Amino acid sequence: MSFLDKLRAGAASVNADLTRRVGRFKNSTFLQAAMAASALIVAADGKVEDSEVEATSEFINSHPALACFEPGEKAKLFQDYVVKAQGAMSKIELNGLIAKAKGNNEMATTLMELVLALAASDGDFADSEKVVARKIATNLGLNPADYV
């Protein structure tokens, strides 16, 4: 069963576990990687719509797993990275931030699960978002089939 299936089956317990694990990585490396991945998911279909940015911002500000990070810092990073996610060269920079979690399997797994919780939060995990999620998993050294 993939993480996404587990999330759909028991969101409350999965989110509680995710919140506990994210708390272990209260550092700039994790936050930057999480906001970079969030921005790439938002830009997955090639266009960034205000409604999607607002919904993602709401998720970032309200999800208990991210409550351990300062709200202003989360918002600024996410907004900056959304702009960067719209440019090919800047996507390379964002993927570099994500790759910093690669050497730590627990951090990489936690980050990937957070990305999937975000992507599924609007009830529509689009094919373009799945493609980006698979790339993020690969970038983290994870097997995409375990997640998407």
C-alpha positions in Angstrom: 0.0 0.0 0.0 1.5 3.3 -1.0 1.6 6.3 1.3 -1.1 8.0 -0.7 -3.4 5.0 -0.1 -2.6 5.1 3.6 -3.3 8.8 3.6 -6.7 8.3 2.0 -7.6 5.4 4.3 -6.7 7.0 7.6 -5.8 10.6 7.3 -5.9 11.5 11.0 -3.5 8.9 12.2 -1.2 9.3 9.2 -1.1 13.1 9.7 -0.4 12.7 13.4 2.6 10.4 12.6 3.7 12.9 10.0 3.5 15.8 12.4 5.6 13.8 14.9 8.3 13.0 12.4 8.5 16.5 10.8 9.2 17.8 14.3 12.5 15.9 14.3 13.6 18.0 11.3 13.0 21.5 12.5 15.8 22.9 10.5 16.4 25.1 7.5 17.4 22.2 5.2 14.0 20.5 5.7 12.0 23.7 5.5 13.7 24.8 2.3 13.2 21.4 0.7 9.6 21.2 1.8 8.8 24.7 0.4 10.7 24.0 -2.8 8.8 20.7 -3.3 5.5 22.5 -2.6 6.3 25.1 -5.2 7.2 22.5 -7.8 3.9 20.7 -7.2 2.0 24.0 -7.6 3.7 24.7 -10.9 3.4 21.1 -12.1 1.0 21.8 -14.9 3.0 24.7 -16.2 0.8 27.4 -15.0 0.5 28.9 -11.5 -3.0 29.9 -10.6 -3.7 32.2 -7.7 -6.3 29.8 -6.3 -3.7 27.0 -6.2 -1.1 29.2 -4.5 -3.7 30.3 -1.9 -4.8 26.7 -1.2 -1.2 25.6 -0.9 -0.4 28.5 1.4 -3.4 27.6 3.5 -2.1 24.0 3.8 1.4 25.2 4.7 0.0 27.5 7.4 -2.6 25.2 8.8 -1.1 21.7 8.6 0.1 20.6 12.1 3.2 19.1 10.7 4.5 22.5 9.7 3.5 24.3 12.8 7.0 23.9 14.2 8.3 26.4 11.6 7.9 30.2 11.8 4.8 31.3 9.7 6.5 34.3 8.1 9.5 32.2 7.1 7.4 29.5 5.6 5.3 32.0 3.6 8.3 34.0 2.3 10.1 30.8 1.2 7.1 29.4 -0.5 6.3 32.6 -2.3 9.9 33.0 -3.5 10.0 29.4 -4.6 6.7 29.6 -6.5 8.3 32.4 -8.7 11.4 30.3 -9.2 9.3 27.2 -10.1 8.1 28.9 -13.2 11.6 29.1 -14.7 13.6 26.1 -16.0 17.0 27.2 -14.5 15.4 28.0 -11.2 13.8 24.6 -11.1 17.3 23.2 -11.0 18.0 25.3 -7.9 14.8 24.1 -6.3 15.6 20.5 -7.0 19.1 21.1 -5.5 17.4 22.2 -2.2 15.3 19.1 -2.2 18.3 16.9 -2.9 19.9 18.1 0.3 17.6 15.7 2.1 18.8 12.7 0.1 21.5 11.5 2.4 19.1 11.1 5.3 16.5 8.4 4.5 14.2 9.4 7.4 14.2 13.0 6.3 13.7 12.1 2.7 10.8 9.8 3.5 9.2 12.4 5.8 9.6 15.1 3.2 8.1 12.9 0.4 5.1 12.1 2.6 4.6 15.7 3.4 4.7 16.5 -0.3 2.0 13.9 -1.0 -0.2 15.2 1.8 0.0 18.6 0.2 -0.6 17.4 -3.3 -3.7 15.4 -2.1 -5.0 18.1 0.1 -7.2 19.6 -2.5 -8.8 16.2 -3.4 -7.3 16.3 -6.9 -3.9 14.8 -7.3 -3.5 15.6 -11.0 -1.4 13.6 -13.4 1.1 16.5 -13.8 1.5 16.6 -10.0 2.1 12.9 -9.9 4.9 13.3 -12.5 6.5 16.0 -10.4 6.0 13.9 -7.2 7.8 10.9 -8.9 10.7 13.2 -9.9 10.9 14.5 -6.3 11.0 10.9 -5.0 13.8 10.0 -7.4 15.7 13.2 -6.4 15.4 12.1 -2.8 16.8 8.6 -3.6 13.4 7.0 -3.0 11.4 4.5 -5.1 8.6 6.5 -6.7 6.4 3.4 -6.9 6.3 3.4 -3.1 4.6 6.8 -3.0 2.8 7.5 -6.3 
